[in-house]
């Protein structure tokens, strides 16, 4: 399930970093399972995880630019 950007904006920086780590490790596990041969759900799951990571990075970047402007 994809993470909404609005829910990410409500989280703290520490929560975002934890979520980023969890999502990256999950993506690594899905990639490993695909290489082993259990790729039944991999393409869709990999795409969703990559996009979730991009959303998290975007929210984190928004915060750093807002802090720099203030």
C-alpha positions in Angstrom: 0.0 0.0 0.0 1.4 3.4 -1.0 2.1 5.9 1.7 0.4 9.3 1.2 2.5 12.4 1.3 0.1 14.1 3.6 0.6 11.5 6.3 4.4 11.8 5.8 4.3 15.5 6.4 2.6 14.9 9.8 5.5 12.7 11.0 8.7 13.9 12.7 12.1 13.7 11.1 13.1 10.8 13.3 10.0 8.9 12.3 10.7 9.6 8.6 14.2 8.3 8.9 13.0 5.1 10.6 10.3 4.6 7.9 13.0 5.2 5.2 15.2 2.5 6.8 12.3 0.0 7.0 11.2 0.7 3.4 14.8 0.3 2.1 15.2 -3.0 3.9 11.9 -4.2 2.7 12.9 -3.3 -0.9 16.1 -5.2 -0.5 14.2 -8.3 0.7 11.8 -8.1 -2.2 14.8 -7.8 -4.6 16.4 -10.8 -3.0 13.2 -12.9 -3.3 12.9 -11.9 -7.0 16.5 -13.1 -7.6 15.9 -16.4 -5.8 12.9 -17.0 -7.9 9.8 -16.0 -5.9 8.9 -13.0 -8.1 5.2 -13.4 -8.0 4.5 -10.0 -6.4 7.9 -8.4 -7.0 7.3 -5.9 -9.9 4.4 -4.1 -8.3 5.8 -4.3 -4.8 9.2 -3.0 -5.9 7.6 -0.1 -7.8 5.5 0.8 -4.8 8.4 0.7 -2.4 10.6 2.8 -4.7 7.9 5.4 -5.0 7.4 5.4 -1.2 11.1 6.0 -0.7 10.9 8.9 -3.2 8.0 10.4 -1.3 9.8 10.2 2.0 12.9 11.9 0.4 10.7 14.6 -1.1 9.1 15.4 2.3 12.5 15.5 3.9 13.9 17.8 1.2 10.9 20.1 1.6 11.7 20.4 5.2 15.3 21.3 4.7 14.5 23.9 2.1 11.9 25.4 4.5 14.4 25.6 7.2 17.0 27.2 5.0 14.5 29.9 3.9 13.5 30.7 7.5 
